[in-house]
Amino acid sequence: MLFSFLLVSAWAQDTAPAQPAAQPAADQEKSAKREKNVGTSNDRLFFTLPNFLTLENAGNVPPLTAGQKFRVTARSTFDPVEFVWYGVQAGLSQATDGSPQYRQGAEGFGKRYGVAFADGTIENFFTKAIFPSVLHEDPRYFQLGKGGFWHRSFYAVGHIFVTRTDSGRTEFNFSEILGSGTAAALSDFTYHSKDDHNLGGVLDTWGTQVLFDTLSSEVKEFWPDIRRKLHKSKTSTAPDSNH
């Protein structure tokens, strides 16, 4: 109930301005789409996984409204690729007999898939939408894009603990730490197996989520470099049309 209330309340705060009556329907649709995705991106890690909250060479950009934070989180979380990604996670867990209480077979895979999807969805909304909206923190990752490898690596790790606020200041990343902790406690004490219904289980899930988000920040920082190299390699190996 609390999650639904916060979701509806945040979306209600963000109302788009009315379009002029004389504007064609097609132009209105295009304008609405631009307005909906303003301040975010359409990038994808390795051309597949949603990377909509990462900005390159952003500079001073306006803060996201609460509604925008929820919308982009939903756009990322329920992207078709994510459903495949959770299937891969469930398959790997089943292959290594992770969470053995779920056993093998189709039923075991289904349980692992459901847990992976629920864990990812809940953690995404708590760290990228709910806590950032309540605490007025910016859930986006602003790529540094310059400096040496270690400097940029430390910057990416630091994002887990330091973030930008909606007013442009920097502060401790409460949204990441408290959001992932809340998501871990909620999942472990509700739909996870009884073996995880304890503080140790919560801390383990919490730590895993923070570690995964840290690795994700590293990939986000260096993905533009990888993408440029891939494009350059593709261009250099393309056949010369003059021959």
Buried (B, 14 or more C-beta within 10 A) or exposed (E): EEEEEBBEEBBEEBEEEEBEEEEEEEEBEEBEEEEBBEBBBEBBBEEEBBBBBBBBEBEEBEBBBBBBBBBBBBBBBEBEBBEEBBBEBBBEBBEEEEBEEBEEEEEBBEBBBBBBBBBBBBBBBBBBBBBBBBBBBBBBBBBBBEEEEEEBBEBBBBBBEEBBBBEEEEEEBBBBBBBBBBBBBBBBBEBBBEEBEEEEBBBBBBEEBBEEBBEBBBBBBBBBEEBEEEEEEEEEEEEEEEE
